[in-house]
Amino acid sequence: MNSRKEIVGLIPAAGFANRISSLLTGSKEVHLITLGNGSTRVASSFLIESFQEAKANRSYLILRRGKWDIPEYYLDGRAAGIPLAYIVSESTRGVPYTLDKAYPFVKDSIILLGFPDIIFEPHDAFTQLLDQQQVTGADLVLGLFKTDKPEKADMVVFDKDRSLKDIIIKPKKSKQIYTWIIAVWTPTFTEFMHDHLKDKGTLLDDTQHELHIGDIVRRAIQAKIKTSYVQFDSGSFLDIGTPEELKKTKNQDWLSPFNRN
């Protein structure tokens, strides 16, 4: 575990959830899920629990104005077992811009990035990424999971020695089988992203309305930022950000891997 810098979790929560808004009664981050063991919990609690497992010192939820049900639910994070703070933002042109709102507060920290609408196992995945970062000295470590839905994912391309080569964002078809859904990075990557976002014209083309965090990751790979990864071949994940996946939270067979005591 890295003992030289604070470990800070970042949770981007500034979106509108347009794809599933008609199915929700509040913010998707606090959408209530009933597990097969009878317990109930909100969607983002899985991620916050994983931050706690990784011994994060604190976490920031970056909110869009109006999503007040999230801080109302978590308050200061005491009940969740980890100090939580909130950064309130206007809507942004993508997750990287949302994350950059936390730059003044986290620029010297080790960052854990997860998405509040993605439930995943194993719950100690961030701990494994932190261990990999310490062993390799990488400035960016990705958590890779298998997916059969490339059109909804950032597909990871390896070179011949299995190093990270590229990220292909939501291709219609792909020979690749891994996507990344969590990450750990050092201040080097935080600074890299912050510097690149200063000139949005170099990041967005005329047809692109939203900048993906995958765009920054692939630019970091191209810029030879030191990267590594951990493959979770026996891991599972469920992204509730689409109607099809949200409906799976009603199916206990789908949810069974995520039951926790």
VEXTIBA-772401 format. One record per residue: residue number from 1; chain; x, y, z of N, C-alpha, C, CB in turn. Coordinates in steps of 0.02 Angstrom, whole numbers. Atoms other than C-alpha are relative to their C-alpha. Glycine has a CB too. Layout:
! residues N
    k  c      nX      nY      nZ     caX     caY     caZ      cX      cY      cZ     cbX     cbY     cbZ
  NUM  A       X       Y       Z       X       Y       Z       X       Y       Z       X       Y       Z
...
//
This chain:
! residues 261
    k  c      nX      nY      nZ     caX     caY     caZ      cX      cY      cZ     cbX     cbY     cbZ
    1  A      42     -60       0       0       0       0      44      62       0     -48       0      61
    2  A     -39     -60       4      63     174     -41     -10      41      64     -19      42     -62
    3  A       6     -35     -64     102     260     125      25      72      -4      39     -38      54
    4  A     -30     -67       5     181     419      58     -51      54     -17      54      -1     -53
    5  A      50     -50      20      25     504      -9     -69     -22      24       0       9     -76
    6  A      70      16     -16    -157     515      39     -32     -38     -58     -39      64      16
    7  A      39      37      50    -273     396     -52     -70      30       1      -1     -77      15
    8  A      64     -36       5    -429     485    -114     -43     -32     -54      12      75     -15
    9  A      47      25      49    -582     414    -199     -36      57     -36     -51     -45      33
   10  A      38     -49      40    -665     513    -340     -61     -34     -30      45      32     -56
   11  A      63      27      26    -846     485    -389     -33      53     -43     -47     -23      58
   12  A      35     -49      42    -912     580    -541     -75     -13       0      27      -4     -73
   13  A      73       8      -6   -1098     609    -516     -36      62     -25     -20     -15      73
   14  A      29     -63      25   -1138     762    -621     -44     -10     -62      56      48     -17
   15  A      39      14      60   -1234     675    -761     -75       6      12      17     -68     -26
   16  A      73      -6      -2   -1419     680    -803     -35     -68      -1     -24      41     -57
   17  A      30      67       4   -1447     490    -821     -58      -1     -49     -24     -24      69
   18  A      55      -7      48   -1550     528    -976     -28     -67     -23      24      39     -60
   19  A      23      64      26   -1559     346   -1029     -47     -36      47      60     -44     -15
   20  A      42      37     -48   -1643     288    -870     -41      46      46      44     -45      43
   21  A      33     -48     -45   -1717     446    -793     -74     -16      10       8      70     -27
   22  A      71      15      -6   -1895     389    -829     -14     -59      46     -30     -13     -68
   23  A       7      59     -42   -1863     232    -726      19      13      72      42     -57     -28
   24  A     -24     -16     -66   -1798     322    -573     -45      50      36      71      28      -4
   25  A      36     -50     -40   -1877     420    -432      47      52      30     -39     -35      56
   26  A     -51     -46     -24   -1714     509    -388      64     -11     -38      12      -9      76
   27  A     -64       9      33   -1530     510    -431      18     -74      -2      56      40      37
   28  A     -16      71       7   -1466     344    -496      52     -23      51      26     -14     -70
   29  A     -51      18     -50   -1323     350    -371     -30     -26      65      43      60      14
   30  A      33      23     -61   -1447     321    -230     -62     -42     -17     -20      60      45
   31  A      53      47      19   -1562     203    -325       5     -62      44       5     -19     -75
   32  A       0      55     -48   -1613      66    -204      -2     -67     -36     -59       7      48
   33  A      -5      67      30   -1565    -113    -248     -11     -51      56      69     -10     -35
   34  A      12      55     -47   -1630    -268    -159      38     -61     -23     -76     -15       7
   35  A     -41      58      17   -1507    -412    -157     -35     -65      19      68       5      36
   36  A      31      65     -11   -1545    -597    -153       0     -22      72      36     -51     -41
   37  A      -1      18     -72   -1499    -610      31     -49      42      41      71       8      27
   38  A      51     -40     -34   -1638    -487      71      22      70      21     -22     -35      59
   39  A     -25     -66     -19   -1526    -337     107     -14      50     -56      75      -3      15
   40  A       9     -54      49   -1556    -170      22      55      51       8     -69      33       8
   41  A     -52     -51      -2   -1429     -39     -23      -4      42     -63      70     -31       7
   42  A       1     -43      59   -1406     105    -143      58     -18     -46       3      75      21
   43  A     -47      23      50   -1309      80    -303      72      22      14     -21      26     -68
   44  A     -68     -26      -9   -1159     190    -260      34     -26      62      -1      75       2
   45  A     -30      24     -62   -1133     107     -91      51     -55     -12     -54     -25      46
   46  A     -49      51      16   -1040     -37    -175      68      31     -13     -23     -41     -62
   47  A     -63     -35      15    -909      84    -240      30      29      63     -12      55     -52
   48  A     -26     -31     -61    -893     177     -76      27     -53      48     -56      41      35
   49  A     -26      54     -42    -872      13      16      68     -24     -26     -50     -59       1
   50  A     -65      20      28    -731     -32    -105      54      51      15      -7      -9     -75
   51  A     -47     -51     -22    -647     135     -66      21     -13      73     -30      70      -7
   52  A     -14      14     -71    -661      92     118      46     -60       7     -65     -11      38
   53  A     -42      61      -1    -586     -81      86      72      17     -18     -28     -52     -50
   54  A     -67     -20      21    -438       4       2      32      51      47      -3      29     -70
   55  A     -26     -46     -51    -415     115     155      11      71     -26      65     -27      29
   56  A      -3     -69      23    -448     276      63      -8      48      59     -55      14     -54
   57  A       4     -49     -54    -424     427     175     -64      40      -2      60      48      -3
   58  A      61     -39       8    -575     518     104     -23      -8     -72      11      76      17
   59  A      27       6      68    -683     531     -50     -38      64     -17     -45     -62      -7
   60  A      38     -57      26    -759     669    -157     -53     -24     -48      47      51     -34
   61  A      55       9      47    -928     657    -241      -8      66     -37     -67     -22      36
   62  A       6     -60      40    -935     781    -384     -69       1     -31      57       4     -55
   63  A      70      -1      16   -1117     828    -407     -19      55     -49     -41       7      63
   64  A      34     -53      36   -1222     922    -530     -50      33      46     -34     -27     -65
   65  A      49     -36     -41   -1329    1056    -449     -69     -32      -9      -2      74     -20
   66  A      67      30       1   -1499     983    -404      -2     -71      24     -27       3     -69
   67  A      -1      70     -22   -1442     809    -355      11      -3      76      56     -40     -36
   68  A      -9      -8     -72   -1466     849    -172     -18     -63      39     -42      57      25
   69  A      16      62     -37   -1533     676    -129      61     -41      16     -49     -41     -41
   70  A     -62      37     -15   -1354     610    -134      31      22      66      51       8     -58
   71  A     -26     -20     -66   -1282     717       7     -51      -9      56      22      73      -2
   72  A      50      11     -52   -1448     701      98       4     -73      25     -70      15     -27
   73  A      -5      70     -19   -1423     512      97      65     -14      38      -4     -45     -63
   74  A     -65      18     -29   -1237     503     138      23      47      55      52      -3     -54
   75  A     -24     -51     -47   -1214     663     240      76       4      -4     -24     -17      72
   76  A     -73      -7       0   -1031     669     293      36     -66     -11      23      30      65
   77  A     -30      64      14   -1002     486     255      14     -43      61      63      10     -36
   78  A     -16      37     -61    -989     431     435     -32     -69       0     -22      40      62
   79  A      35      64       1   -1119     295     413      29     -47     -52     -74      10     -13
   80  A     -30      41      52   -1030     235     256      71     -21      18       1      38     -65
   81  A     -66      21     -23    -866     221     351      58      35     -32       7     -71     -10
   82  A     -54     -37      32    -767     348     250     -20      73      -5      16     -29     -71
   83  A      19     -71       6    -762     539     256     -17      19     -72      57      44      26
   84  A      22     -22      66    -858     612     109      -6      76      -2     -67     -32     -19
   85  A       9     -71      13    -852     787      38     -32       7     -69      68      40       4
   86  A      38     -11      62    -953     862    -105      26      61     -36     -75       6      15
   87  A     -16     -56      44    -904     972    -250     -59       8     -47      68     -12     -40
   88  A      60     -13      41   -1054    1051    -337      21      36     -64     -53      41      40
   89  A     -22     -26      65   -1031    1085    -522     -61      12     -45      48     -50     -33
   90  A      47      -3      55   -1130    1143    -671      11     -63     -42       9      66     -42
   91  A     -10      57      44   -1154    1008    -803      63      12     -42     -62     -12     -45
   92  A     -62      -5      38    -994     971    -899      -4     -38     -65      59     -26      42
   93  A      -1      33      65    -945     906   -1070      32     -69       4      38      42     -51
   94  A     -26      68      -7    -888     740   -1000      32     -12      67      50     -13     -55
   95  A     -28      20     -65    -818     644    -853      67      32      15       6     -75       2
   96  A     -64     -32     -17    -640     714    -869      -9      71      28      44       2     -61
   97  A      12     -67     -25    -705     891    -846     -31      -1      69     -46      39     -49
   98  A      29       8     -67    -809     833    -698      54     -16      51     -54     -56       0
   99  A     -53      19     -46    -659     750    -617      48      58      13      39     -60     -27
  100  A     -48     -55      -7    -552     903    -647     -24      54      49      13      32     -68
  101  A      25     -47     -50    -666    1003    -532      32     -13      68     -77      -6       6
  102  A     -31      18     -64    -579     911    -389      75      13      -1     -12     -73      15
  103  A     -72      -8       7    -404     956    -452      33      37      58      15      35     -64
  104  A     -34     -37     -54    -363    1088    -318       5     -40      65     -35      65      13
  105  A       4      36     -63    -408     964    -181      38     -67      -1     -71     -13      18
  106  A     -27      68       5    -329     803    -247      65      -5     -40     -51     -45     -31
  107  A     -56       3      47    -181     852    -356      61     -34      26      18      69     -22
  108  A     -59      32     -29     -54     780    -235     -16     -70      28      28      43      55
  109  A      23      63     -29    -150     620    -195       2     -58     -49     -71       8      26
  110  A      13      59      40    -162     442    -257     -76      -5      -9      30     -65      34
  111  A      71      -2      15    -331     433    -343     -28     -70     -13     -13      45     -61
  112  A      40      58      18    -457     292    -345     -60      25     -39     -22     -42      64
  113  A      58     -20      40    -584     314    -485     -47     -58      -9      22      28     -68
  114  A      52      47      15    -746     220    -492     -62      37     -21     -14     -46      60
  115  A      62     -31      24    -918     251    -566     -58     -24      44     -12     -18     -75
  116  A      51      18     -51   -1068     255    -448     -56     -44     -27     -29      62      28
  117  A      52      42      28   -1182     163    -569      27     -67     -25     -34      36     -58
  118  A     -29      65      18   -1064      15    -595      14     -39      64      65       9     -42
  119  A     -10      45     -57   -1074    -125    -467      50     -54     -23     -68     -32      24
  120  A     -51      48      22    -923    -241    -471      24     -43      58      59      36     -31
  121  A     -35      45     -45    -836    -385    -386      66     -19     -35     -43     -63      17
  122  A      -5       7     -72    -711    -422    -312       0      68      36      62     -38      19
  123  A       6     -63     -37    -739    -291    -177      68      28      19     -42     -10      62
  124  A     -68     -25     -16    -550    -280    -146      38      18     -63      38     -52      40
  125  A     -34     -14      64    -514    -234    -327      46      61       5     -52      13     -55
  126  A     -43     -59      -6    -446     -62    -281      64     -16      40     -38      58      34
  127  A     -59      21     -38    -329    -141    -154      50     -33     -47     -19     -47      58
  128  A     -43      34      48    -260    -250    -293      32      50     -49     -39     -53     -39
  129  A     -28     -51      45    -238     -98    -407      54      41      36     -55      46     -26
  130  A     -50     -37     -39    -147      -3    -269      64     -41       8     -28      19      69
  131  A     -59      43      -5     -31    -151    -243      39      -2     -66     -21     -72      20
  132  A     -32       1      66       3    -158    -430      37      66     -13     -51     -12     -55
  133  A     -32     -65       9      41      28    -432      66       4      39     -46      57      22
  134  A     -60      -3     -41     166      10    -291      55     -44     -28     -17     -20      72
  135  A     -50      47      26     252    -140    -369      31      25     -65     -32     -69     -12
  136  A     -23     -19      67     264     -68    -545      23      73      -5     -55     -11     -50
  137  A     -15     -71       5     279     118    -508     -39      34     -55      73      11     -12
  138  A      40     -29      54     147     149    -642     -37      61      24     -49     -52     -28
  139  A      39     -60     -15      61     318    -648     -74      -9     -14      27      58     -39
  140  A      70      16      14    -101     239    -709      -8     -75      -1     -24      32     -68
  141  A      14      72      -2    -167      67    -667     -75     -10     -11      22     -32      69
  142  A      70      12      17    -329       4    -745     -22     -68      27     -10       3     -76
  143  A      31      63     -19    -445    -131    -679     -40     -26     -58     -44       8      63
  144  A      30      27      62    -494    -241    -826     -48     -57      15      55     -24     -47
  145  A      52      51      -7    -651    -346    -837     -22     -22     -70     -60      27      41
  146  A      25      24      64    -719    -454    -977     -69      27     -14       0     -77      -1
  147  A      67     -23      20    -868    -391   -1076     -16     -28     -69      -4      76       0
  148  A      23      20      66    -970    -452   -1223     -43      54     -32     -40     -66       4
  149  A      38     -57      27   -1045    -280   -1255      48      57     -16     -54      24      52
  150  A     -49     -52      16    -907    -179   -1340     -31      67     -17      42     -22     -57
  151  A      33     -62      20   -1033     -52   -1403     -17      44      60     -63     -15     -38
  152  A      14     -39     -61   -1057       5   -1222      62      10      43     -54     -35      40
  153  A     -59       3     -43    -877      -1   -1165      61      31     -33      15     -73      18
  154  A     -67     -17      24    -698      60   -1181      39     -64      -7      36      52      48
  155  A     -33      63      11    -613     -89   -1260      77      10       0     -23     -32     -67
  156  A     -72      -6     -11    -431    -118   -1213      38     -41     -51      18     -23      72
  157  A     -42      32      50    -303    -159   -1346      70     -10      30       4      41     -66
  158  A     -67      15     -24    -139    -245   -1299      48      -4     -59       1     -66      40
  159  A     -51      14      51      24    -250   -1395      24     -71       9      59      51       4
  160  A     -21      71       1     120    -411   -1425      29     -24      66      50     -10     -54
  161  A     -26      21     -66     199    -410   -1252     -51      11      55      64      37      16
  162  A      56      -8     -47      28    -381   -1169       3      66      39      -1     -58      48
  163  A       4     -67     -28      65    -200   -1125     -61      36     -30      66      40     -13
  164  A      56     -38      26     -76     -74   -1147      21      38     -62     -27      48      53
  165  A     -16     -32      64     -77     -12   -1326     -49      55     -18       2     -51     -55
  166  A      50     -49      21    -241      82   -1352     -66     -14      36      -9      -2     -77
  167  A      69       6     -24    -420     111   -1296     -45      17     -59     -13      48      62
  168  A      49     -13      52    -561      97   -1422     -67      11      34      -3     -59     -53
  169  A      60     -19     -37    -717     186   -1361     -63     -21     -37       0      75      14
  170  A      66      22      23    -883      99   -1391      -2     -20     -74     -51      54      13
  171  A       4      23      70    -845      10   -1555     -62     -43     -11      64     -40     -19
  172  A      59      42      14    -991     -76   -1641      18     -74       6     -27      15     -71
  173  A     -25      68      -7    -888    -235   -1648      73       3      21      -8     -40     -67
  174  A     -69       0     -23    -723    -284   -1570      25     -72      10       7      40      65
  175  A     -32      64     -15    -603    -431   -1563      26      -1      72      58     -14     -49
  176  A     -24      -5     -69    -552    -369   -1391     -54     -24      48      22      73      17
  177  A      48      26     -48    -633    -443   -1236       1      36      67      12     -74      11
  178  A      -6     -34     -64    -578    -327   -1096     -19      73      -5      71      -6      26
  179  A      12     -70     -10    -645    -160   -1040      29      20      68     -76      17      -4
  180  A     -22     -22     -66    -587     -54    -894     -59      36      33      63      47      -4
  181  A      55     -33     -34    -709       5    -761      22      36      64     -54     -51      17
  182  A     -28     -36     -57    -598      65    -617      72      16     -15      -7     -42      66
  183  A     -70     -20      12    -428     148    -606      30      29      64       4      51     -57
  184  A     -41     -33     -51    -292     205    -488      52      40     -36      33     -52      50
  185  A     -54     -38      32    -174     345    -533      35      47      49     -29      41     -58
  186  A     -43     -43     -40     -38     457    -465      -9      73     -20      74     -21      -7
  187  A       3     -70      20     -19     647    -468      25      13     -71      39      42      48
  188  A     -24      -9      69      73     626    -634     -58      -2     -49      52     -53     -17
  189  A      57       5      45     -86     570    -720     -51      56      13     -34     -68       6
  190  A      45     -56     -16    -192     699    -627      23      63     -36      -3      12      76
  191  A     -27     -60      32     -77     835    -694      -6      -6     -76      74      10      19
  192  A       6      12      72     -77     757    -868     -72      17     -24      17     -74     -18
  193  A      70     -14      19    -268     763    -875     -16      74       7     -48     -42      43
  194  A      14     -71     -12    -277     938    -801      30      43     -56      28      22      68
  195  A     -33     -39      53    -153    1007    -929     -36      -8     -66      72     -21      -7
  196  A      33      12      63    -244     926   -1075     -69      34      -4      -7     -74     -13
  197  A      67     -30       0    -413     995   -1022       2      75      -6     -36     -20      63
  198  A      -5     -73       8    -348    1173   -1027     -16      21     -71      70      23      20
  199  A      13     -16      70    -364    1167   -1216     -48     -51     -28      66       3     -41
  200  A      49      50      22    -526    1077   -1256      -1      -8     -76     -69      19      25
  201  A       0       6      73    -502    1112   -1441      45     -55     -25      21      65     -30
  202  A     -44      55      22    -363     983   -1448     -30     -68      19      69       8      31
  203  A      27      63     -24    -476     852   -1369     -66     -19     -34     -11       4      74
  204  A      65      14      30    -645     868   -1455       0      17     -74     -56      40      36
  205  A       7     -17      70    -676     856   -1641     -71      27     -13      14     -61     -45
  206  A      63     -34      15    -824     934   -1732     -62     -44      12       1      22     -72
  207  A      57      45      -8    -934     779   -1712      -7     -26      72       7     -59     -47
  208  A      -1      28     -67    -893     743   -1530     -28      51      49      71     -20      20
  209  A      34     -45     -47   -1008     821   -1400      21     -12      72     -75      -7      -6
  210  A     -20      18     -68    -939     733   -1247      69     -31       0     -50     -48      31
  211  A     -66      29      -7    -763     694   -1193      -4     -57      50      52      54      23
  212  A       0      59     -43    -740     521   -1119      65      -4      39     -11     -64     -41
  213  A     -62      12     -36    -615     477    -984      45     -47     -39     -15     -28      71
  214  A     -40      43      43    -560     342   -1106      42      38     -50     -45     -47     -37
  215  A     -40     -42      45    -502     482   -1222      65      22      34     -40      62     -23
  216  A     -59     -21     -37    -383     542   -1087      47     -59      12     -20      33      67
  217  A     -40      59     -12    -325     366   -1048      40     -18     -63     -44     -59      21
  218  A     -36      19      61    -281     330   -1230      53      52     -17     -49      -8     -59
  219  A     -52     -51      11    -189     497   -1244      59     -11      47     -30      70      10
  220  A     -54      14     -47     -90     450   -1089      42     -59     -24     -28     -15      70
  221  A     -37      57      28     -44     283   -1167      44      23     -58     -48     -56     -23
  222  A     -38     -25      58       9     372   -1327      58      44      21     -46      39     -47
  223  A     -52     -45     -25     111     497   -1224      52     -37      42     -31      55      41
  224  A     -48      42     -37     205     351   -1142      -1      11      75      70      12     -27
  225  A       8       1     -73     137     385    -969       4     -73      22     -69      33      21
  226  A      -9      69     -21     185     229    -872     -66     -29      24      53      -5      55
  227  A      64      30     -15      32     117    -866       7     -74      16     -48       9     -59
  228  A       4      71     -16     -13     -52    -797     -73     -19       9      42     -17      64
  229  A      70      21      -8    -169    -154    -762      -2     -63      43     -33     -13     -69
  230  A      15      63     -34    -246    -295    -662     -61     -29     -35     -13      10      78
  231  A      56      34      31    -358    -421    -750     -41     -37      54      24     -49     -55
  232  A      44      35     -46    -508    -481    -650     -41     -50     -40     -46      51      38
  233  A      32      48      44    -549    -634    -754     -59     -35      33      50     -51     -23
  234  A      57      30     -35    -664    -705    -621     -46      52      30      25     -48      54
  235  A      40     -55     -27    -737    -535    -579     -65       8     -39      39      64      -2
  236  A      65     -14      31    -911    -472    -622     -14      75       6     -56     -41      33
  237  A      23     -69      -8    -987    -302    -655     -68       8     -33      50      49     -29
  238  A      66     -17      26   -1159    -230    -688      -6      75      -2     -56     -31      43
  239  A       9     -72      10   -1182     -56    -761     -74      15      -4      38      25     -64
  240  A      72     -13      -1   -1355       6    -714     -19      63     -37     -25       5      72
  241  A      12     -63      34   -1340     159    -825     -43      -4     -62      63      30     -18
  242  A      45       7      57   -1449      87    -964     -63     -37      23      35     -39     -59
  243  A      62      34     -21   -1630      25    -954       8     -76       4     -56      17     -48
  244  A      -8      73       1   -1579    -153   -1001      37     -25      61      37     -21     -64
  245  A     -40      22     -58   -1449    -165    -864     -35      16      66      69      34      -2
  246  A      36     -17     -61   -1555     -75    -735     -52     -53      17     -33      69      -7
  247  A      51      51     -11   -1691    -206    -759      30     -63      30     -35     -16     -65
  248  A     -31      60     -27   -1564    -340    -713       6       2      76      69      -9     -30
  249  A      -2      -4     -73   -1564    -274    -536     -63     -31      31       6      73      23
  250  A      59      35     -24   -1735    -357    -522       9     -76      -4     -62      21     -40
  251  A     -14      71      10   -1657    -525    -568      53     -23      49      22     -14     -74
  252  A     -47      19     -52   -1576    -608    -419      57     -44     -25     -36     -36      55
  253  A     -56      39      28   -1474    -726    -528      56      46     -23     -25     -43     -59
  254  A     -50     -48      22   -1387    -574    -603      35      33      60     -33      54     -44
  255  A     -27     -36     -57   -1364    -494    -432      40     -44      48     -55      32      37
  256  A     -30      45     -50   -1301    -649    -339      75      10      10     -12     -71     -21
  257  A     -71     -10     -13   -1115    -611    -368      15      59      46      37       9     -65
  258  A     -12     -62     -36   -1137    -445    -278     -27      -1      71     -29      58     -37
  259  A      23       5     -69   -1214    -508    -117      59       7      47     -36     -68      12
  260  A     -53     -11     -49   -1109    -448      29     -30      -2      70      38      67     -12
  261  A      24       2     -69   -1124    -475     215      -4      70      29      46     -44      43
//
